[in-house]
């Protein structure tokens, strides 16, 4: 697994854990609709990041995944601040995060539409040698 993919998986796990914790806080402490929405977005985008990191279509889906994570974290941090602190994270944090998520989803779609043209140019899976069922690297002769 390439470093960017490993980073996405770790980030996804942290987002998933945060989403579950936030959902529990929303249920037991009056976090309201803001906290429930933030929890849902964190959990759903965590699952998406795991799927993106598992795919070896190249560098661009991973870059889109990073943008998706940044947007989700910013959006959810602002909603959580509103829910539990009664104040925004900073002006326009939620709209910036939401817009970044939308753009990242579009970039993700575009990266897969263009994947046949991009593979080989910026592929993060290109440095992996094929392996057999035991995990032993195959030679070019086999």
C-alpha positions as a LaTeX table, in Angstrom:
\begin{tabular}{lrrr}
\hline
Residue & $x$ (\AA) & $y$ (\AA) & $z$ (\AA) \\
\hline
Unk1 & 0.00 & 0.00 & 0.00 \\
Unk2 & 1.38 & 3.38 & $-0.98$ \\
Unk3 & 1.94 & 6.01 & 1.75 \\
Unk4 & $-0.92$ & 8.21 & 0.52 \\
Unk5 & $-3.30$ & 5.25 & 0.61 \\
Unk6 & $-2.11$ & 4.27 & 4.10 \\
Unk7 & $-2.65$ & 7.88 & 5.23 \\
Unk8 & $-6.20$ & 7.83 & 3.82 \\
Unk9 & $-7.00$ & 4.60 & 5.69 \\
Unk10 & $-5.68$ & 6.01 & 8.98 \\
Unk11 & $-7.59$ & 9.24 & 8.40 \\
Unk12 & $-10.74$ & 7.26 & 7.54 \\
Unk13 & $-10.43$ & 5.22 & 10.74 \\
Unk14 & $-10.05$ & 8.38 & 12.82 \\
Unk15 & $-13.01$ & 9.98 & 11.05 \\
Unk16 & $-15.12$ & 6.85 & 11.61 \\
Unk17 & $-14.24$ & 6.73 & 15.31 \\
Unk18 & $-14.96$ & 10.45 & 15.63 \\
Unk19 & $-18.29$ & 9.99 & 13.87 \\
Unk20 & $-19.37$ & 7.23 & 16.24 \\
Unk21 & $-18.26$ & 9.26 & 19.27 \\
Unk22 & $-20.07$ & 12.30 & 17.94 \\
Unk23 & $-23.24$ & 10.26 & 17.35 \\
Unk24 & $-23.07$ & 9.05 & 20.96 \\
Unk25 & $-22.56$ & 12.60 & 22.20 \\
Unk26 & $-25.49$ & 13.80 & 20.08 \\
Unk27 & $-27.69$ & 11.09 & 21.59 \\
Unk28 & $-26.68$ & 11.66 & 25.23 \\
Unk29 & $-25.88$ & 15.36 & 25.26 \\
Unk30 & $-28.17$ & 17.71 & 23.43 \\
Unk31 & $-26.10$ & 18.19 & 20.28 \\
Unk32 & $-29.15$ & 18.56 & 18.13 \\
Unk33 & $-29.34$ & 18.25 & 14.39 \\
Unk34 & $-25.88$ & 19.78 & 13.84 \\
Unk35 & $-24.16$ & 16.99 & 15.78 \\
Unk36 & $-26.21$ & 14.25 & 14.13 \\
Unk37 & $-25.43$ & 15.62 & 10.67 \\
Unk38 & $-21.72$ & 15.91 & 11.47 \\
Unk39 & $-21.62$ & 12.34 & 12.79 \\
Unk40 & $-23.35$ & 11.01 & 9.68 \\
Unk41 & $-21.01$ & 12.89 & 7.35 \\
Unk42 & $-17.92$ & 11.66 & 9.18 \\
Unk43 & $-19.01$ & 8.03 & 9.09 \\
Unk44 & $-20.13$ & 8.06 & 5.45 \\
Unk45 & $-17.02$ & 9.85 & 4.22 \\
Unk46 & $-14.80$ & 7.52 & 6.28 \\
Unk47 & $-16.25$ & 4.55 & 4.39 \\
Unk48 & $-15.70$ & 6.38 & 1.10 \\
Unk49 & $-12.06$ & 7.06 & 1.95 \\
Unk50 & $-11.47$ & 3.37 & 2.67 \\
Unk51 & $-12.94$ & 2.50 & $-0.72$ \\
Unk52 & $-10.83$ & 5.15 & $-2.46$ \\
Unk53 & $-7.66$ & 3.96 & $-0.73$ \\
Unk54 & $-8.36$ & 0.35 & $-1.70$ \\
Unk55 & $-8.61$ & 1.22 & $-5.39$ \\
Unk56 & $-5.44$ & 1.39 & $-7.44$ \\
Unk57 & $-6.59$ & 3.68 & $-10.22$ \\
Unk58 & $-3.70$ & 6.06 & $-9.67$ \\
Unk59 & $-2.74$ & 9.15 & $-7.78$ \\
Unk60 & $-5.72$ & 11.34 & $-8.69$ \\
Unk61 & $-8.42$ & 9.39 & $-6.80$ \\
Unk62 & $-6.20$ & 9.58 & $-3.70$ \\
Unk63 & $-5.76$ & 13.34 & $-4.13$ \\
Unk64 & $-9.54$ & 13.66 & $-4.49$ \\
Unk65 & $-9.86$ & 11.53 & $-1.34$ \\
Unk66 & $-7.59$ & 13.91 & 0.57 \\
Unk67 & $-9.70$ & 16.85 & $-0.55$ \\
Unk68 & $-12.85$ & 14.94 & 0.44 \\
Unk69 & $-11.40$ & 14.28 & 3.90 \\
Unk70 & $-10.35$ & 17.91 & 4.35 \\
Unk71 & $-13.81$ & 19.15 & 3.36 \\
Unk72 & $-15.62$ & 16.67 & 5.59 \\
Unk73 & $-13.41$ & 17.45 & 8.58 \\
Unk74 & $-13.83$ & 21.20 & 8.15 \\
Unk75 & $-17.59$ & 20.92 & 7.62 \\
Unk76 & $-18.09$ & 18.58 & 10.59 \\
Unk77 & $-15.81$ & 20.59 & 12.88 \\
Unk78 & $-17.90$ & 23.68 & 12.23 \\
Unk79 & $-21.19$ & 21.83 & 12.83 \\
Unk80 & $-19.77$ & 20.31 & 16.03 \\
Unk81 & $-18.60$ & 23.71 & 17.27 \\
Unk82 & $-22.09$ & 25.08 & 16.63 \\
Unk83 & $-23.71$ & 22.13 & 18.39 \\
Unk84 & $-21.55$ & 22.03 & 21.52 \\
Unk85 & $-19.89$ & 25.43 & 21.79 \\
Unk86 & $-22.65$ & 27.59 & 20.38 \\
Unk87 & $-20.25$ & 29.31 & 17.97 \\
Unk88 & $-18.86$ & 28.77 & 14.51 \\
Unk89 & $-15.36$ & 27.42 & 13.99 \\
Unk90 & $-14.64$ & 30.49 & 11.84 \\
Unk91 & $-16.81$ & 32.43 & 9.37 \\
Unk92 & $-17.82$ & 30.35 & 6.35 \\
Unk93 & $-16.12$ & 27.18 & 7.63 \\
Unk94 & $-19.13$ & 24.95 & 6.88 \\
Unk95 & $-19.76$ & 26.38 & 3.39 \\
Unk96 & $-16.06$ & 26.10 & 2.53 \\
Unk97 & $-15.95$ & 22.52 & 3.80 \\
Unk98 & $-19.18$ & 21.65 & 2.00 \\
Unk99 & $-17.99$ & 23.19 & $-1.25$ \\
Unk100 & $-14.70$ & 21.32 & $-0.95$ \\
Unk101 & $-16.60$ & 18.06 & $-0.48$ \\
Unk102 & $-18.71$ & 18.72 & $-3.59$ \\
Unk103 & $-15.64$ & 19.56 & $-5.66$ \\
Unk104 & $-13.81$ & 16.49 & $-4.31$ \\
Unk105 & $-16.71$ & 14.20 & $-5.25$ \\
Unk106 & $-16.67$ & 15.68 & $-8.77$ \\
Unk107 & $-12.87$ & 15.30 & $-8.95$ \\
Unk108 & $-13.22$ & 11.69 & $-7.82$ \\
Unk109 & $-15.73$ & 10.99 & $-10.58$ \\
Unk110 & $-13.52$ & 12.72 & $-13.13$ \\
Unk111 & $-10.45$ & 10.80 & $-11.97$ \\
Unk112 & $-12.20$ & 7.50 & $-12.73$ \\
Unk113 & $-13.58$ & 8.73 & $-16.06$ \\
Unk114 & $-10.07$ & 9.74 & $-17.08$ \\
Unk115 & $-8.36$ & 6.77 & $-15.36$ \\
Unk116 & $-7.48$ & 4.89 & $-18.56$ \\
Unk117 & $-5.63$ & 8.00 & $-19.79$ \\
Unk118 & $-3.94$ & 8.71 & $-16.46$ \\
Unk119 & $-2.77$ & 5.22 & $-15.50$ \\
Unk120 & 0.94 & 4.96 & $-16.07$ \\
Unk121 & 1.50 & 8.71 & $-15.77$ \\
Unk122 & 0.83 & 9.19 & $-12.08$ \\
Unk123 & $-0.04$ & 5.75 & $-10.83$ \\
Unk124 & 0.69 & 5.02 & $-7.19$ \\
Unk125 & 0.25 & 1.30 & $-7.80$ \\
Unk126 & 2.98 & 1.16 & $-10.43$ \\
Unk127 & 5.76 & 0.49 & $-7.93$ \\
Unk128 & 4.13 & $-2.70$ & $-6.63$ \\
Unk129 & 5.39 & $-6.01$ & $-7.93$ \\
Unk130 & 2.79 & $-8.69$ & $-8.68$ \\
Unk131 & 2.59 & $-11.38$ & $-6.00$ \\
Unk132 & 1.30 & $-14.92$ & $-5.93$ \\
Unk133 & $-1.22$ & $-16.33$ & $-3.44$ \\
Unk134 & 1.51 & $-16.72$ & $-0.77$ \\
Unk135 & 2.57 & $-13.08$ & $-1.11$ \\
Unk136 & 5.84 & $-13.94$ & $-2.87$ \\
Unk137 & 6.88 & $-11.49$ & $-5.60$ \\
Unk138 & 6.52 & $-12.94$ & $-9.09$ \\
Unk139 & 9.34 & $-12.54$ & $-11.53$ \\
Unk140 & 8.86 & $-11.25$ & $-15.05$ \\
Unk141 & 9.43 & $-14.83$ & $-16.30$ \\
Unk142 & 6.49 & $-16.38$ & $-14.39$ \\
\hline
\end{tabular}
